[in-house]
Amino acid sequence: MTQIVRFSGWMAALAAVAALAVPGMVQAQTDPQRVYRCPDNSYTNDLSEVREKNCKLIDNANVSILSSPGMPPKVIGSGPREGGSKAAPGNQAVRVAPATQKERDAEARRILEQELQQQQARLEQLLKEYNNGHPDYLPSERIAGGGVKGGEYAQRVAEMRDQIAMTQANIAALQRELQKYPQ
């Protein structure tokens, strides 16, 4: 009888170890942090499949999942369009009503004109401050006794010149964009 008790105690211990080991083995079957490429050009993170097919680990893998050739791709926002009609299958460009497009063009033109006015006002202010390359000295650029810190002043003048050039380039770009929209 003692032998049966010992045997059943040993079986209980083995069962407890197995119960703890099985979930760990099931969890170790996939590795979500790693991607493996198999010889048949398939990708997996299933470790049993990795061992069977002799797959190789891919470092820093960014994997995209594509639909199979038989399934049409799902387009985000592919629900009903304005007016309740759907675009024809395979037609990627969405047509809008001429009136809607005219409104959009007018809004875009208004925004560009507003930005152009802001840039022109900024250029006017910068040119006034620049004073033909001789802006007024700032108090921090003066030295006691009537001298001037030439390095700081020259750096500020160069920055002003760069800001003026950038603003002029912005104005030219905005004018080019405005030419694309009818009045």
C-alpha positions in Angstrom: 0.0 0.0 0.0 2.8 2.4 0.8 4.2 1.8 -2.7 0.9 2.8 -4.3 0.8 6.0 -2.2 4.4 6.8 -3.2 3.6 6.2 -6.8 0.4 8.3 -6.7 2.4 11.1 -5.0 5.0 10.9 -7.7 2.3 11.1 -10.4 0.7 14.1 -8.7 4.1 15.9 -8.8 4.6 15.0 -12.4 1.1 16.2 -13.3 1.7 19.5 -11.5 5.0 20.1 -13.4 3.3 19.2 -16.7 0.4 21.6 -15.9 2.9 24.4 -15.4 5.0 23.5 -18.4 2.2 23.1 -21.0 1.0 26.8 -20.9 4.6 27.9 -21.3 5.0 25.7 -24.3 1.8 26.9 -25.9 2.8 30.5 -25.3 6.2 29.8 -26.8 4.7 28.6 -30.1 4.4 32.1 -31.5 6.8 35.0 -31.1 4.9 38.3 -31.8 8.2 40.3 -31.6 9.9 38.5 -34.4 9.2 37.7 -38.0 10.7 34.8 -39.9 11.0 34.3 -43.7 10.5 30.8 -44.9 12.1 29.2 -48.1 8.6 29.3 -49.8 8.6 33.1 -49.4 6.0 33.0 -46.7 6.4 35.0 -43.4 5.5 33.7 -40.0 5.9 34.0 -36.3 4.8 30.5 -35.5 7.8 28.7 -34.1 6.7 25.2 -35.0 6.4 26.3 -38.6 9.8 28.0 -38.3 11.4 24.7 -37.2 9.6 22.6 -39.9 10.4 24.9 -42.8 13.8 26.1 -41.6 12.8 29.7 -41.7 15.3 32.6 -41.1 14.8 35.5 -38.7 14.4 38.9 -40.3 15.9 41.8 -38.3 14.0 45.1 -38.1 11.2 43.6 -40.3 8.3 45.9 -41.4 5.8 43.5 -42.9 2.8 44.7 -44.8 -0.2 42.4 -45.3 -1.7 42.5 -48.8 -5.0 41.0 -49.9 -5.0 38.0 -52.1 -5.4 38.5 -55.9 -9.0 37.2 -55.8 -10.2 39.8 -53.3 -10.7 43.5 -54.3 -8.8 45.9 -52.1 -10.8 47.7 -49.4 -10.6 51.5 -49.7 -10.9 53.4 -46.5 -13.9 55.7 -46.8 -15.4 53.8 -49.7 -18.9 54.3 -48.5 -21.5 56.4 -50.4 -20.3 59.6 -51.8 -21.9 63.0 -51.9 -25.3 62.7 -53.5 -25.7 59.0 -52.4 -24.0 57.5 -55.4 -21.0 55.2 -55.4 -18.0 55.5 -57.7 -17.7 52.8 -60.4 -15.6 49.8 -59.3 -11.9 50.3 -60.2 -12.4 54.0 -60.6 -9.9 55.6 -58.2 -10.6 59.2 -59.1 -13.7 60.7 -57.5 -15.6 63.2 -59.6 -17.3 66.1 -57.8 -20.0 68.3 -59.1 -18.8 71.4 -61.0 -20.5 73.7 -58.5 -18.7 71.9 -55.6 -15.4 72.2 -57.4 -16.0 75.9 -58.1 -16.7 76.4 -54.3 -13.5 74.6 -53.4 -11.5 76.7 -55.9 -13.0 79.9 -54.6 -12.1 78.9 -51.0 -8.6 78.0 -52.0 -8.1 81.2 -53.8 -9.5 83.2 -50.8 -7.0 81.4 -48.5 -4.1 82.1 -50.8 -5.0 85.8 -51.2 -5.2 86.1 -47.4 -1.8 84.5 -47.0 -0.4 86.7 -49.8 -1.6 89.8 -48.0 0.0 88.6 -44.7 3.3 88.0 -46.5 3.2 91.3 -48.2 2.6 93.1 -44.9 5.4 91.2 -43.3 7.8 92.1 -46.2 6.8 95.8 -45.8 7.6 95.6 -42.1 10.9 93.8 -42.6 12.0 96.3 -45.3 11.2 99.2 -42.9 13.2 97.6 -40.1 16.1 96.7 -42.5 16.4 100.4 -43.5 18.3 99.6 -46.8 20.9 97.5 -44.9 21.3 99.9 -42.0 18.8 99.0 -39.3 18.9 101.0 -36.0 21.2 99.6 -33.4 19.6 97.8 -30.5 20.6 98.8 -26.9 22.2 95.3 -26.4 24.5 96.0 -29.4 26.0 99.2 -27.9 29.1 99.3 -25.8 29.6 101.8 -23.0 31.5 104.8 -24.3 29.7 105.0 -27.7 31.0 101.9 -29.4 29.0 99.1 -31.2 29.3 95.4 -31.0 29.9 94.9 -34.7 29.6 91.1 -34.7 26.2 91.0 -33.2 24.9 93.8 -35.4 26.3 92.1 -38.6 24.7 88.8 -37.6 21.3 90.5 -37.0 21.5 92.3 -40.4 22.3 89.0 -42.1 19.3 87.4 -40.4 17.1 90.2 -41.6 18.4 89.9 -45.1 17.6 86.1 -45.0 14.1 86.8 -43.7 13.4 89.3 -46.5 14.6 86.8 -49.1 12.4 84.1 -47.7 9.4 86.3 -47.5 9.9 87.4 -51.1 10.2 83.8 -52.2 6.9 83.0 -50.3 5.2 85.9 -52.1 6.4 84.6 -55.5 5.2 81.1 -54.7 1.8 82.3 -53.5 1.4 84.4 -56.7 2.2 81.3 -58.8 -0.4 79.3 -56.9 -3.0 82.0 -57.4 -2.5 81.9 -61.2 -3.8 78.3 -61.1 -7.2 79.3 -59.8 -9.7 81.3 -61.9 -11.1 84.5 -60.6 
